[in-house]
Amino acid sequence: MIKTLINAWKIPDLKRKMIFTLVILLLYRLGTQLPVPYVSSEALNFYLTANAAGSIFDQLNVLSGQAFSQATLFALSVSPYITAQIVIQLLTIAIPALERLSKDGEEGRKKINFITRIGTIVLSIITAYGYYAYMKNLGAIVDTGVFAMIVILTCYVAGASLVMWLGEKIDEHGIGNGISMILFANILSSGFATAETLINQVALGGFWNIFFAILSLIIMVAVITLTVFITNSERRIPIQYAKRVVGRKMYGGQNSNLPLKLNMSGVMPIIFASSIVSLPATLAMFWPPKSGSFGEKVVNLFKTDSVVYLILFLGLIIAFAYFYISISFNTVEVSNNLKKNGGFIPGIRPGKPTADYIKRVLNRITLIGALFLAFIAGLPLLVNIIAPGYLGALAFGGSSMLIVVGVALETQRDLESQMAMRHYKGFLE
């Protein structure tokens, strides 16, 4: 990775793109520090620090680079844009008109992007109002008048729209995927809190403090190594193309393969599962249950240090991994494309048998990928159950770890492909 960055820096065109990306990320991080009028960030930060553990707000805070708990201009971060993308992706499967647009080349992609932008603004307005109402209930709003509400909502909607614009500018003139790069910067900014936690544990002295600090570092390195290995792993199904004679030329006859990523669903199952299991803790922040009531017992059952929470969380990750693959990968369409192009899997008849074979292989590797996601996401929770109070040393949760590693590998592949296109011999050796 470092060698790739050094080699890319030597190419003027790529150097300009890398500098442009860094400038955009710097502007974004500056935006996360800009205060919003009529909002007391100290009151919100104090309450979230004490009560947000295990809720969806804890996850939003990490993904926003701590901007959510500080109620700054970019508090909503990329969440509305990512949510809009997921919704449009699901609607593309359900609505035939959107499905036709997604297959209509560059023009269709532009229309899909325009619809996604509109959806982002609508979700930003809804999210901003919910965020405002939540802060108002906590007493974090200095002025509760109508004008102050309009100013606050306008700031947060404008901030979410600006984040979307910055991400698209990285797509056009920078390196890598813009939204992924912003998430990457946000999560890395939270890494300073992790380093501070480890340093404080060592400074406290004592065998167990030092032991858990060292163990946390070892686990982080091991998990990063495993994540890189699984992310790059794939199952390659051999494909052979029949020979065809067109005029005096012969086409086909090549051997190829159909690569199936081991972790094709990425981080989405973890995000879906964490959103559901954190729902009781999130609702309890709006409507606190009475002491000793049934509601309090339910909330305690779904805390992050509960075995029930861990089991349900891992089960939902596996279920959502299969669900996401089922809606994002159409085995029948892949089989039909192979048949149209004269391709076939050796020993498998074209058509439905090919689709069934691909589906069978896909189900097996999805199980491996889902178990990997469950392990990555469940490890910090398991450590917190065994040794309460040391979860802070493992602040890089499952989704954060996968995003960081995935973006780093994607950026490296992007740089290498662009260097290869420029025919700079020896740079990839």
N, C-alpha and C positions, 0 to 999 in steps of 0.2 A: 504493500500500500504506500509506504513512504517513498520507495523507489519510483513508483508510478507518478506520485505527485512531483517529485524532483524532475523526472523526465518531461512531464507535461509543462512544468514551469519554464522549460527551455524553449518551448514553442510559443512565439509571440501571440498567436491567435488564442490558444488555450490559456495563456497567461492572463490575457485581458478578460476572458470569461471567468477565470478563477477570482481575479480581483473584483470583478463586478458582483459575483456571488457573495464574496466576503463583505463588500460595502452594503449590499442589501440586508445581509444578516445583522450587520452592525446597526443599520437604521432600525431594523425590527427590534433589536435588544434595547435601543434607546426608547422606542415606543412603549416597551413594557415598563419603563420607569416614569412615564408621564402621568401625573395625577389627573383625575377627573373632578371637575367642580362639584361641590356640595356632597362629597363622599368622604367619610372618615375611614381611611384605610387601616388605621391602628385598631379600631374596634372590630372590624371584620377579621383582620389577621389574628387577633387575640382569640376570637371565638372559634375560628376554623382550626387553629393550632391545637386547641383544647378539645374540640368535639367532632372534627371532620374525619377522624381515622376510620377507615373502612367504608366511607360513603363515596358516592360518585364525585363529590366535590374534591376529595383527595386526589382522585385520578385526574380531574380537570386541572387541578393546581399544578401537578407534575407536567402535564402536556402543554401547559401555558407558560412554563418556566417561572413559576411562582407569581405570575401576574394576576391570577384569579384571586388569590388571598390578599393581594395588595390593592385590588380594585382599580388598576391602572387602565390606560387607554386600550391596550390590547388584552384585556382580561378574558374576552371570549376566545381569543387566539384563533386557531384553525378549526375549532370544533364545528361551527356552523357550516363551513365549506366542506369538511369531511363528511358530515352528516348528510348534506345535500347530495354529495357524490354517491354515497351509499344508497340513498333513497332513489335517485335517478337510475342507478344500476339495477336495483330491484324492479323498478317500474319498467325498465327496458325489456325485462323478461315477461312481465305481465301485460304490457300494452303493445299491441302489434305495430302501431304507428311509430313509437319510440324504437322498437326493434328494427324497423326498416331504416330509420334515421341512423342507427348505430352501424348499419351495414352499407351506408351510402357514401363511403369514402370520406374525403376531406371536408366536403360541404356538409355532410351529415354530422361529422364530428364538431364542426363549428356551431351548428344549431344545438347540439347536445350541450356544449359548453355554455352557450347563451342561456339555456334553460337552467343549467346548474347554477349560474350566477344569480338568476332571478330567485331560485330556491334558496340560495345562500342568504340573500337580503331578507327574504321572508322569515327564514329561521333565525336570522340575527335579531330581527325585531321582536319575535316571540321570546327568544332566549334573553335578550336585554331586559325585557319587561319582567320576566321571572326573576332575573338577577337583581333588578331594582326592588321588586317586592320582597325578596329574601333579605336584602340589606336593610330595607325599611323596617322589617319585623325585628331585626337585630339592633336597631337604633344606630346603624352606621350611616344614615342619611341626615345631614345637617339641616337641610331645608326640605320639607315635604310638600312644598307648593307645586302647582301645576307647571309653572315655568321651569323650576328646578328639575322636575321629572322629565320634561321635554329635552332639556340640555343633557341630562345624564343618558337618556335613551339614544339621543342623536350621537353622542360621543362613542358609545359602545357599538352602535350599528356602523358608524363611520370607521371605527377601529377594525371591526371584523371585515368590512369591505376593503380596507386598505391592506390588511394582511393577505386577503385573496389576491389583490392586485400585485403585491410584492412577490407572492409565490409564482404568479403567471409571468412576471418579468424575469424571474430566474429561469423559468422554462424556456423563454424566448432568447435570452442573451447570456445566460449563465451555464453552470455545470449541474447536472443532475435534475431531479424532480424538485420543484420549488417548495411545495408543501412539506415534502419529506425532509428537505434541508432545514426548514424552519422548525419542524418537530425535533430534528436532530440537535439543533442549537439549544432548544428549550430543555431537552433532557440532559444534555451535557452541562447546562448551567446549574441543574440540580445536583450534579456530581460534586460540586464544592461542598454542599451540605453533607454528603456522604463522607468525603475526606475529612471534614471537620469532626464528624461523629467518631471516626476511627482514631483520629489524633487525640480527641478528648478521652476516649477509653484507655488509650495507652498512657496518657498523662495521669489518669487516676491511679495507675499502678495496680498491683494485685495480680495474682496468677490468672484468674478467670477473665478479667478485663483484657489483659494482653492476649490470652489464648483465643478469645472470641474475635478480637481484632485481626489476629493473624489468620484464623480460620475463615473469617469473612473475605479477606483478600484472596486466599486460596480458592474459595468457592467461586468468587467473581471471575478469576482467571480461567478456572475449569469450565464454568458455564459459558463464558465468551468463546472458548475453544470449541466446545460442543455445539454452540449456536452457529458458528462459522461452518463447521463440518456439515451439520444438518441442512443449513441454508443452501450450501453448494451441492448437496447430494441430489441425485435424480435417478429415476428408473427409465432406461432407454429400451423402448420396444422396437425391434428390428423391422424395417419397412423395405420392401423390394418393389421396384417399378418394372412393369412388363415392357418388353421391347416393341416399338411400333415403327413401321416403315412409312414415311411420308415423302412421296416423290422418290428421290434417290438417296435420301438421308434416313438414318435410323436414330430414333429417339428412345429414351428410357433405358431400362436395363441396369440402372444404378441401384446401389444399396444405400439406404439411409436409415434414420431412426426417428421415433416419436418420443421426445424427452418429456417425462412427467416428474415435476419437482416433488421431492419428498414432503416439503412443507409448502404446498401450493396455496393454502389458505392464508398464509402469513400470520399477521397479528390479529386479524378480524375475530376469530373465535374467542380470544381472550377479552377483547373489548366488549363483545356482545355478552359474554358470561359475567364479566365483572359489573356490567350495567344492571343486570338482573339481580345478582346476589347482593349488590349494594343498595337495592331499593328499600328494604326495611330500615337500614341505618339512615338513608337519605330522608325518608318520610318522618323518622323520629326527630330529625333536626327541625322540621316544620311544625310537627305536632308531637311534642315530648309526651310519652306515656306516664301515667301516674306511678308512683313508687309502689312496688309489690303487685302491680296489676298484671293481667295476662299479656297485655301489649309489651310491657317491659321485659317479660320472659322471652317473648318472641324476638325482640330486638337483641337481647343478650345472646340468643341462640344463633343469630346471624352476625355476630361480631367476628372480626378477623382472627381472633384467637380461639375460635370455636371449631371443634372437629366437624360439626354439622356443616358449617360454612365451607370448610375445606373440601369435604366430600361432594357437596352440591356444586361447588365451583368447578372441581375437576370433571364431574359428570357433564356439566353444561358445556365445558370446553370441547370435550369429545363429541357431543351431540352437534354443536354449532360447526365443528370442523366438517362433519359430513354434510350438514345443511348448506354450508357455503360452497363446498365443492359441487353439490348437486345443482346449484343455481348458476354457477360460474363456468362449469365445464360440461359441454353437451357431447356425450360420447356418440350419439347417433349422427350429429352433424360432422364430427371428425371422421366417422366411418364413411359417410356419404362423400366427403371431400376426397378421401383416399381412393374410393371407387371411381370417382369422376376423373381423377388424374392417373388412373391405371396403377395405383399402389395397392399392395396387400401385405398382410402379415404372413410370413411363411408358416404353412400348416393350418391356417385359419381361413375359412371361406369368407369372401367379401360380403358386405351387407350386415344383417343382424348378428351373425356369429362374431364378426369383427367388433361390433359395438358391445356385445356381451363380454367379449374377452377383455377389451379395454376397460370396461366398467369393473370387471373382477379384479384386474390388476390395480386399478385406481382405488378401489375399496381397501385393498391390502396396504398400499403405501399411505393412504389417508389415515389408517389406524396408527401406523408408526408415527406419522407427523402429529397426530392428535395426542398421542402419549408423550411425545417430546414437548408439545406445548403445555400439557398438564404438568409435566415435571418442572419446566422452566417457571411457570406461573405459581405452582404450588410450593416450590422450595422455600421462598421467603416466608410464606405462611406457616410451613412446617417448622421452620427455625423459630418463628415467633411463639409457636405453641410449646416447643421443647424448652426454649430459653427466652421467656418473656423479657421485653425491654431491649433486646439486641437486634430487633428488626431494622432499626435505623441504619445499622452498618450494611444492610442489604437493600438500600433504598432503590436500587435499580431493579424494579419489579420485572415480571415476565414481559409485559407489553413494551416497557421502556427498553429492555435489553434487546428484544427482537427488532425494534425500530432502529436503534443505534447501529447494530450489526448489519441489518438489512440495508440501511442507507449508505453505510460505509462501503459495503460490497458493490452496491448498485453504482455508486459514484466511481469506484475503481474501474468497473467494467465499462462505464461510459467514457472515462478518460482513455482507457486502452483502445476502445473501438475508434475513438476520434483520432488517436495517434496513428493507428493502423491505416485509417482512411487517408492520412496525409503522407503515407509512405516514408516515414522516418525509420530507415532500416537500423536495427540494433537496439531500438528503444525498448522493445518488448523481450529482448533476449535476457 
